[in-house]
Amino acid sequence: MTITLWIIAGLLALAFFAAGSMKIAQPKEKLASSGQPWVEDFSPGAVKVVGLLEVVGALGLIVPALAGIATILVPAAAAGLALLMIGAAIVHARRGEYRNIGANVVLAGLALFLAIARFGPYGF
């Protein structure tokens, strides 16, 4: 089970790091034109904050466990990312972007599974 949790954490970290980096690095207009129209409802600063939360969450899934320091941050980061994806699903539903909700649900489910497992029987 430990290997499975590491694989889930690694995949989530890659996905969130990539998505967050893109939100930080690209202007809001470019994000909107590249298939992320939800950014139109938010200020450029808010989009950057979402990206920063994703990057920090991605790092929180991996770095504490590798370092063996403050490993409680791993399930905390997973829980935070699950909440972020629930918020994203709500935004997409409100905007009628239903095809995007599936990815949010999958990512939230994996993050929630990781949080429960690492807070519970498979903690560090």
VMD Tcl script that builds the backbone (N, CA, C; Angstrom):
set m [mol new atoms 372]
animate dup $m
set s [atomselect $m all]
$s set {name element resname resid chain x y z} {
  {N N MET 1 A 0.813 -1.192 0.000}
  {CA C MET 1 A 0.000 0.000 0.000}
  {C C MET 1 A 0.866 1.270 0.000}
  {N N THR 2 A 2.013 1.188 0.636}
  {CA C THR 2 A 2.900 2.345 0.680}
  {C C THR 2 A 3.343 2.761 -0.716}
  {N N ILE 3 A 3.645 1.794 -1.567}
  {CA C ILE 3 A 4.065 2.106 -2.936}
  {C C ILE 3 A 2.919 2.766 -3.693}
  {N N THR 4 A 1.717 2.261 -3.503}
  {CA C THR 4 A 0.544 2.852 -4.148}
  {C C THR 4 A 0.361 4.300 -3.718}
  {N N LEU 5 A 0.527 4.566 -2.439}
  {CA C LEU 5 A 0.377 5.938 -1.941}
  {C C LEU 5 A 1.465 6.853 -2.491}
  {N N TRP 6 A 2.675 6.340 -2.619}
  {CA C TRP 6 A 3.752 7.142 -3.220}
  {C C TRP 6 A 3.458 7.434 -4.690}
  {N N ILE 7 A 2.925 6.461 -5.400}
  {CA C ILE 7 A 2.580 6.680 -6.814}
  {C C ILE 7 A 1.489 7.736 -6.932}
  {N N ILE 8 A 0.466 7.628 -6.106}
  {CA C ILE 8 A -0.619 8.622 -6.120}
  {C C ILE 8 A -0.074 10.002 -5.781}
  {N N ALA 9 A 0.763 10.071 -4.749}
  {CA C ALA 9 A 1.339 11.361 -4.361}
  {C C ALA 9 A 2.188 11.939 -5.487}
  {N N GLY 10 A 2.969 11.101 -6.137}
  {CA C GLY 10 A 3.813 11.576 -7.237}
  {C C GLY 10 A 3.002 12.080 -8.417}
  {N N LEU 11 A 1.977 11.336 -8.789}
  {CA C LEU 11 A 1.126 11.759 -9.911}
  {C C LEU 11 A 0.386 13.057 -9.590}
  {N N LEU 12 A -0.143 13.135 -8.377}
  {CA C LEU 12 A -0.820 14.374 -7.967}
  {C C LEU 12 A 0.154 15.546 -7.947}
  {N N ALA 13 A 1.346 15.305 -7.424}
  {CA C ALA 13 A 2.342 16.376 -7.364}
  {C C ALA 13 A 2.697 16.874 -8.766}
  {N N LEU 14 A 2.890 15.955 -9.693}
  {CA C LEU 14 A 3.201 16.362 -11.078}
  {C C LEU 14 A 2.065 17.177 -11.683}
  {N N ALA 15 A 0.843 16.693 -11.507}
  {CA C ALA 15 A -0.310 17.380 -12.092}
  {C C ALA 15 A -0.483 18.767 -11.498}
  {N N PHE 16 A -0.425 18.871 -10.173}
  {CA C PHE 16 A -0.644 20.167 -9.538}
  {C C PHE 16 A 0.524 21.119 -9.752}
  {N N PHE 17 A 1.749 20.598 -9.778}
  {CA C PHE 17 A 2.895 21.463 -10.019}
  {C C PHE 17 A 2.836 22.056 -11.424}
  {N N ALA 18 A 2.493 21.225 -12.399}
  {CA C ALA 18 A 2.392 21.702 -13.784}
  {C C ALA 18 A 1.269 22.730 -13.933}
  {N N ALA 19 A 0.095 22.405 -13.394}
  {CA C ALA 19 A -1.044 23.318 -13.524}
  {C C ALA 19 A -0.789 24.620 -12.782}
  {N N GLY 20 A -0.228 24.529 -11.585}
  {CA C GLY 20 A 0.043 25.726 -10.804}
  {C C GLY 20 A 1.107 26.602 -11.436}
  {N N SER 21 A 2.157 25.980 -11.954}
  {CA C SER 21 A 3.227 26.735 -12.615}
  {C C SER 21 A 2.693 27.499 -13.815}
  {N N MET 22 A 1.798 26.857 -14.550}
  {CA C MET 22 A 1.205 27.510 -15.715}
  {C C MET 22 A 0.396 28.734 -15.293}
  {N N LYS 23 A -0.365 28.607 -14.212}
  {CA C LYS 23 A -1.174 29.736 -13.737}
  {C C LYS 23 A -0.305 30.875 -13.220}
  {N N ILE 24 A 0.834 30.543 -12.655}
  {CA C ILE 24 A 1.739 31.572 -12.148}
  {C C ILE 24 A 2.462 32.266 -13.295}
  {N N ALA 25 A 2.908 31.495 -14.281}
  {CA C ALA 25 A 3.776 32.014 -15.336}
  {C C ALA 25 A 3.043 32.730 -16.462}
  {N N GLN 26 A 1.808 32.339 -16.752}
  {CA C GLN 26 A 1.121 32.903 -17.907}
  {C C GLN 26 A 0.114 33.966 -17.486}
  {N N PRO 27 A -0.047 34.978 -18.334}
  {CA C PRO 27 A -1.062 35.991 -18.023}
  {C C PRO 27 A -2.474 35.408 -18.128}
  {N N LYS 28 A -3.368 36.048 -17.438}
  {CA C LYS 28 A -4.765 35.605 -17.390}
  {C C LYS 28 A -5.365 35.461 -18.788}
  {N N GLU 29 A -5.066 36.374 -19.671}
  {CA C GLU 29 A -5.627 36.356 -21.017}
  {C C GLU 29 A -5.175 35.120 -21.788}
  {N N LYS 30 A -3.911 34.753 -21.635}
  {CA C LYS 30 A -3.406 33.573 -22.333}
  {C C LYS 30 A -4.046 32.305 -21.770}
  {N N LEU 31 A -4.245 32.257 -20.456}
  {CA C LEU 31 A -4.918 31.109 -19.859}
  {C C LEU 31 A -6.341 30.982 -20.393}
  {N N ALA 32 A -7.038 32.109 -20.488}
  {CA C ALA 32 A -8.419 32.089 -20.979}
  {C C ALA 32 A -8.483 31.601 -22.424}
  {N N SER 33 A -7.536 32.032 -23.240}
  {CA C SER 33 A -7.558 31.634 -24.649}
  {C C SER 33 A -7.055 30.207 -24.868}
  {N N SER 34 A -6.401 29.632 -23.867}
  {CA C SER 34 A -5.870 28.273 -24.018}
  {C C SER 34 A -6.753 27.226 -23.352}
  {N N GLY 35 A -8.038 27.527 -23.174}
  {CA C GLY 35 A -8.967 26.527 -22.676}
  {C C GLY 35 A -9.289 26.596 -21.200}
  {N N GLN 36 A -8.972 27.704 -20.564}
  {CA C GLN 36 A -9.321 27.888 -19.156}
  {C C GLN 36 A -10.159 29.153 -18.983}
  {N N PRO 37 A -11.371 29.145 -19.517}
  {CA C PRO 37 A -12.189 30.366 -19.475}
  {C C PRO 37 A -12.648 30.757 -18.076}
  {N N TRP 38 A -12.532 29.880 -17.106}
  {CA C TRP 38 A -12.933 30.200 -15.736}
  {C C TRP 38 A -12.154 31.388 -15.181}
  {N N VAL 39 A -10.964 31.641 -15.716}
  {CA C VAL 39 A -10.146 32.741 -15.186}
  {C C VAL 39 A -10.809 34.094 -15.390}
  {N N GLU 40 A -11.766 34.161 -16.320}
  {CA C GLU 40 A -12.461 35.427 -16.575}
  {C C GLU 40 A -13.239 35.903 -15.357}
  {N N ASP 41 A -13.606 34.983 -14.465}
  {CA C ASP 41 A -14.360 35.342 -13.260}
  {C C ASP 41 A -13.474 35.799 -12.108}
  {N N PHE 42 A -12.157 35.765 -12.301}
  {CA C PHE 42 A -11.233 36.069 -11.218}
  {C C PHE 42 A -10.226 37.129 -11.631}
  {N N SER 43 A -9.708 37.841 -10.651}
  {CA C SER 43 A -8.670 38.841 -10.923}
  {C C SER 43 A -7.360 38.115 -11.246}
  {N N PRO 44 A -6.442 38.809 -11.922}
  {CA C PRO 44 A -5.147 38.173 -12.207}
  {C C PRO 44 A -4.440 37.719 -10.929}
  {N N GLY 45 A -4.546 38.494 -9.871}
  {CA C GLY 45 A -3.925 38.115 -8.603}
  {C C GLY 45 A -4.526 36.856 -8.020}
  {N N ALA 46 A -5.847 36.710 -8.124}
  {CA C ALA 46 A -6.508 35.516 -7.598}
  {C C ALA 46 A -6.075 34.274 -8.378}
  {N N VAL 47 A -5.914 34.407 -9.683}
  {CA C VAL 47 A -5.455 33.277 -10.504}
  {C C VAL 47 A -4.041 32.876 -10.083}
  {N N LYS 48 A -3.186 33.863 -9.829}
  {CA C LYS 48 A -1.815 33.574 -9.379}
  {C C LYS 48 A -1.822 32.891 -8.017}
  {N N VAL 49 A -2.725 33.304 -7.119}
  {CA C VAL 49 A -2.826 32.675 -5.800}
  {C C VAL 49 A -3.254 31.215 -5.940}
  {N N VAL 50 A -4.206 30.942 -6.811}
  {CA C VAL 50 A -4.619 29.551 -7.048}
  {C C VAL 50 A -3.419 28.744 -7.543}
  {N N GLY 51 A -2.669 29.304 -8.477}
  {CA C GLY 51 A -1.473 28.623 -8.973}
  {C C GLY 51 A -0.452 28.387 -7.877}
  {N N LEU 52 A -0.255 29.375 -7.024}
  {CA C LEU 52 A 0.688 29.233 -5.918}
  {C C LEU 52 A 0.236 28.151 -4.942}
  {N N LEU 53 A -1.064 28.111 -4.656}
  {CA C LEU 53 A -1.585 27.063 -3.775}
  {C C LEU 53 A -1.352 25.678 -4.369}
  {N N GLU 54 A -1.518 25.558 -5.677}
  {CA C GLU 54 A -1.292 24.269 -6.330}
  {C C GLU 54 A 0.173 23.860 -6.264}
  {N N VAL 55 A 1.073 24.795 -6.490}
  {CA C VAL 55 A 2.509 24.486 -6.444}
  {C C VAL 55 A 2.933 24.125 -5.026}
  {N N VAL 56 A 2.507 24.908 -4.054}
  {CA C VAL 56 A 2.863 24.621 -2.663}
  {C C VAL 56 A 2.265 23.280 -2.227}
  {N N GLY 57 A 1.026 23.014 -2.631}
  {CA C GLY 57 A 0.410 21.728 -2.315}
  {C C GLY 57 A 1.175 20.573 -2.933}
  {N N ALA 58 A 1.612 20.739 -4.181}
  {CA C ALA 58 A 2.383 19.687 -4.855}
  {C C ALA 58 A 3.683 19.408 -4.109}
  {N N LEU 59 A 4.366 20.456 -3.717}
  {CA C LEU 59 A 5.608 20.289 -2.958}
  {C C LEU 59 A 5.328 19.639 -1.599}
  {N N GLY 60 A 4.203 20.001 -0.992}
  {CA C GLY 60 A 3.830 19.443 0.301}
  {C C GLY 60 A 3.504 17.967 0.253}
  {N N LEU 61 A 3.172 17.458 -0.914}
  {CA C LEU 61 A 2.902 16.027 -1.053}
  {C C LEU 61 A 4.172 15.187 -1.048}
  {N N ILE 62 A 5.285 15.789 -1.422}
  {CA C ILE 62 A 6.512 15.031 -1.638}
  {C C ILE 62 A 7.643 15.403 -0.674}
  {N N VAL 63 A 7.938 16.682 -0.552}
  {CA C VAL 63 A 9.140 17.127 0.158}
  {C C VAL 63 A 9.181 16.690 1.625}
  {N N PRO 64 A 8.113 16.881 2.405}
  {CA C PRO 64 A 8.211 16.453 3.812}
  {C C PRO 64 A 8.474 14.952 3.964}
  {N N ALA 65 A 7.875 14.160 3.102}
  {CA C ALA 65 A 8.072 12.709 3.188}
  {C C ALA 65 A 9.501 12.325 2.807}
  {N N LEU 66 A 10.038 12.948 1.777}
  {CA C LEU 66 A 11.412 12.648 1.373}
  {C C LEU 66 A 12.407 13.084 2.435}
  {N N ALA 67 A 12.148 14.243 3.044}
  {CA C ALA 67 A 13.054 14.765 4.065}
  {C C ALA 67 A 12.861 14.086 5.412}
  {N N GLY 68 A 11.703 13.489 5.617}
  {CA C GLY 68 A 11.413 12.873 6.904}
  {C C GLY 68 A 11.177 13.885 8.008}
  {N N ILE 69 A 10.839 15.100 7.617}
  {CA C ILE 69 A 10.615 16.186 8.574}
  {C C ILE 69 A 9.200 16.717 8.386}
  {N N ALA 70 A 8.466 16.863 9.474}
  {CA C ALA 70 A 7.099 17.400 9.456}
  {C C ALA 70 A 6.225 16.634 8.457}
  {N N THR 71 A 6.255 15.323 8.547}
  {CA C THR 71 A 5.522 14.485 7.594}
  {C C THR 71 A 4.007 14.651 7.698}
  {N N ILE 72 A 3.522 15.269 8.751}
  {CA C ILE 72 A 2.086 15.557 8.866}
  {C C ILE 72 A 1.634 16.507 7.758}
  {N N LEU 73 A 2.589 17.205 7.150}
  {CA C LEU 73 A 2.245 18.121 6.058}
  {C C LEU 73 A 1.785 17.390 4.801}
  {N N VAL 74 A 2.170 16.132 4.637}
  {CA C VAL 74 A 1.761 15.374 3.446}
  {C C VAL 74 A 0.235 15.205 3.406}
  {N N PRO 75 A -0.394 14.632 4.438}
  {CA C PRO 75 A -1.853 14.527 4.373}
  {C C PRO 75 A -2.550 15.882 4.458}
  {N N ALA 76 A -1.922 16.842 5.128}
  {CA C ALA 76 A -2.513 18.187 5.179}
  {C C ALA 76 A -2.530 18.812 3.784}
  {N N ALA 77 A -1.441 18.646 3.041}
  {CA C ALA 77 A -1.393 19.158 1.670}
  {C C ALA 77 A -2.411 18.454 0.788}
  {N N ALA 78 A -2.538 17.144 0.965}
  {CA C ALA 78 A -3.516 16.378 0.184}
  {C C ALA 78 A -4.934 16.852 0.480}
  {N N ALA 79 A -5.232 17.095 1.751}
  {CA C ALA 79 A -6.562 17.591 2.117}
  {C C ALA 79 A -6.807 18.976 1.533}
  {N N GLY 80 A -5.801 19.832 1.583}
  {CA C GLY 80 A -5.935 21.166 1.007}
  {C C GLY 80 A -6.171 21.128 -0.495}
  {N N LEU 81 A -5.469 20.248 -1.178}
  {CA C LEU 81 A -5.657 20.116 -2.629}
  {C C LEU 81 A -7.033 19.542 -2.956}
  {N N ALA 82 A -7.527 18.633 -2.122}
  {CA C ALA 82 A -8.879 18.103 -2.331}
  {C C ALA 82 A -9.901 19.233 -2.202}
  {N N LEU 83 A -9.730 20.079 -1.189}
  {CA C LEU 83 A -10.642 21.224 -1.028}
  {C C LEU 83 A -10.545 22.189 -2.210}
  {N N LEU 84 A -9.345 22.395 -2.703}
  {CA C LEU 84 A -9.151 23.263 -3.865}
  {C C LEU 84 A -9.886 22.707 -5.084}
  {N N MET 85 A -9.851 21.390 -5.261}
  {CA C MET 85 A -10.543 20.771 -6.393}
  {C C MET 85 A -12.058 20.799 -6.219}
  {N N ILE 86 A -12.532 20.706 -5.004}
  {CA C ILE 86 A -13.975 20.848 -4.769}
  {C C ILE 86 A -14.406 22.254 -5.141}
  {N N GLY 87 A -13.614 23.247 -4.751}
  {CA C GLY 87 A -13.909 24.631 -5.140}
  {C C GLY 87 A -13.869 24.810 -6.649}
  {N N ALA 88 A -12.903 24.169 -7.304}
  {CA C ALA 88 A -12.811 24.259 -8.766}
  {C C ALA 88 A -14.034 23.638 -9.425}
  {N N ALA 89 A -14.498 22.510 -8.903}
  {CA C ALA 89 A -15.690 21.865 -9.459}
  {C C ALA 89 A -16.909 22.767 -9.308}
  {N N ILE 90 A -17.010 23.456 -8.186}
  {CA C ILE 90 A -18.130 24.385 -7.973}
  {C C ILE 90 A -18.071 25.531 -8.973}
  {N N VAL 91 A -16.883 26.074 -9.197}
  {CA C VAL 91 A -16.729 27.158 -10.174}
  {C C VAL 91 A -17.122 26.676 -11.565}
  {N N HIS 92 A -16.641 25.504 -11.949}
  {CA C HIS 92 A -16.981 24.973 -13.274}
  {C C HIS 92 A -18.475 24.707 -13.405}
  {N N ALA 93 A -19.096 24.193 -12.359}
  {CA C ALA 93 A -20.544 23.932 -12.404}
  {C C ALA 93 A -21.316 25.248 -12.532}
  {N N ARG 94 A -20.900 26.250 -11.795}
  {CA C ARG 94 A -21.578 27.545 -11.850}
  {C C ARG 94 A -21.470 28.166 -13.243}
  {N N ARG 95 A -20.347 27.934 -13.907}
  {CA C ARG 95 A -20.133 28.487 -15.244}
  {C C ARG 95 A -20.681 27.584 -16.350}
  {N N GLY 96 A -21.194 26.406 -16.002}
  {CA C GLY 96 A -21.705 25.488 -17.006}
  {C C GLY 96 A -20.616 24.733 -17.745}
  {N N GLU 97 A -19.424 24.671 -17.187}
  {CA C GLU 97 A -18.292 23.967 -17.802}
  {C C GLU 97 A -18.238 22.528 -17.257}
  {N N TYR 98 A -19.263 21.768 -17.566}
  {CA C TYR 98 A -19.444 20.456 -16.955}
  {C C TYR 98 A -18.378 19.443 -17.351}
  {N N ARG 99 A -17.786 19.585 -18.519}
  {CA C ARG 99 A -16.777 18.606 -18.943}
  {C C ARG 99 A -15.508 18.704 -18.101}
  {N N ASN 100 A -15.275 19.830 -17.446}
  {CA C ASN 100 A -14.087 19.999 -16.602}
  {C C ASN 100 A -14.258 19.405 -15.207}
  {N N ILE 101 A -15.489 19.158 -14.820}
  {CA C ILE 101 A -15.758 18.701 -13.460}
  {C C ILE 101 A -15.211 17.292 -13.222}
  {N N GLY 102 A -15.210 16.461 -14.230}
  {CA C GLY 102 A -14.716 15.093 -14.068}
  {C C GLY 102 A -13.276 15.053 -13.577}
  {N N ALA 103 A -12.421 15.873 -14.178}
  {CA C ALA 103 A -11.016 15.915 -13.754}
  {C C ALA 103 A -10.909 16.409 -12.316}
  {N N ASN 104 A -11.732 17.401 -11.966}
  {CA C ASN 104 A -11.718 17.907 -10.583}
  {C C ASN 104 A -12.118 16.820 -9.596}
  {N N VAL 105 A -13.128 16.042 -9.946}
  {CA C VAL 105 A -13.612 14.979 -9.062}
  {C C VAL 105 A -12.550 13.890 -8.899}
  {N N VAL 106 A -11.893 13.507 -9.994}
  {CA C VAL 106 A -10.851 12.476 -9.926}
  {C C VAL 106 A -9.683 12.957 -9.064}
  {N N LEU 107 A -9.219 14.177 -9.312}
  {CA C LEU 107 A -8.097 14.714 -8.530}
  {C C LEU 107 A -8.472 14.867 -7.059}
  {N N ALA 108 A -9.681 15.355 -6.796}
  {CA C ALA 108 A -10.137 15.495 -5.412}
  {C C ALA 108 A -10.234 14.136 -4.734}
  {N N GLY 109 A -10.745 13.146 -5.443}
  {CA C GLY 109 A -10.869 11.806 -4.876}
  {C C GLY 109 A -9.520 11.191 -4.538}
  {N N LEU 110 A -8.560 11.327 -5.456}
  {CA C LEU 110 A -7.219 10.798 -5.185}
  {C C LEU 110 A -6.556 11.521 -4.014}
  {N N ALA 111 A -6.704 12.844 -3.987}
  {CA C ALA 111 A -6.118 13.622 -2.893}
  {C C ALA 111 A -6.770 13.271 -1.562}
  {N N LEU 112 A -8.079 13.088 -1.574}
  {CA C LEU 112 A -8.787 12.729 -0.347}
  {C C LEU 112 A -8.378 11.325 0.123}
  {N N PHE 113 A -8.261 10.397 -0.805}
  {CA C PHE 113 A -7.797 9.048 -0.466}
  {C C PHE 113 A -6.407 9.103 0.171}
  {N N LEU 114 A -5.513 9.898 -0.426}
  {CA C LEU 114 A -4.162 10.037 0.104}
  {C C LEU 114 A -4.185 10.656 1.499}
  {N N ALA 115 A -5.002 11.679 1.686}
  {CA C ALA 115 A -5.089 12.338 2.991}
  {C C ALA 115 A -5.584 11.368 4.060}
  {N N ILE 116 A -6.626 10.629 3.755}
  {CA C ILE 116 A -7.186 9.686 4.732}
  {C C ILE 116 A -6.177 8.586 5.061}
  {N N ALA 117 A -5.524 8.057 4.039}
  {CA C ALA 117 A -4.551 6.979 4.265}
  {C C ALA 117 A -3.351 7.471 5.073}
  {N N ARG 118 A -2.855 8.666 4.754}
  {CA C ARG 118 A -1.668 9.166 5.444}
  {C C ARG 118 A -1.979 9.717 6.838}
  {N N PHE 119 A -3.198 10.221 7.053}
  {CA C PHE 119 A -3.599 10.607 8.398}
  {C C PHE 119 A -3.867 9.372 9.256}
  {N N GLY 120 A -4.266 8.284 8.599}
  {CA C GLY 120 A -4.695 7.082 9.318}
  {C C GLY 120 A -3.646 5.992 9.363}
  {N N PRO 121 A -4.011 4.822 8.851}
  {CA C PRO 121 A -3.172 3.630 9.069}
  {C C PRO 121 A -1.838 3.625 8.339}
  {N N TYR 122 A -1.682 4.464 7.327}
  {CA C TYR 122 A -0.438 4.449 6.548}
  {C C TYR 122 A 0.354 5.726 6.722}
  {N N GLY 123 A 0.275 6.324 7.899}
  {CA C GLY 123 A 1.046 7.533 8.191}
  {C C GLY 123 A 2.533 7.230 8.274}
  {N N PHE 124 A 3.297 8.279 8.304}
  {CA C PHE 124 A 4.768 8.109 8.314}
  {C C PHE 124 A 5.268 7.829 9.708}
}
mol reanalyze $m
mol bondsrecalc $m
mol representation Tube
mol addrep $m
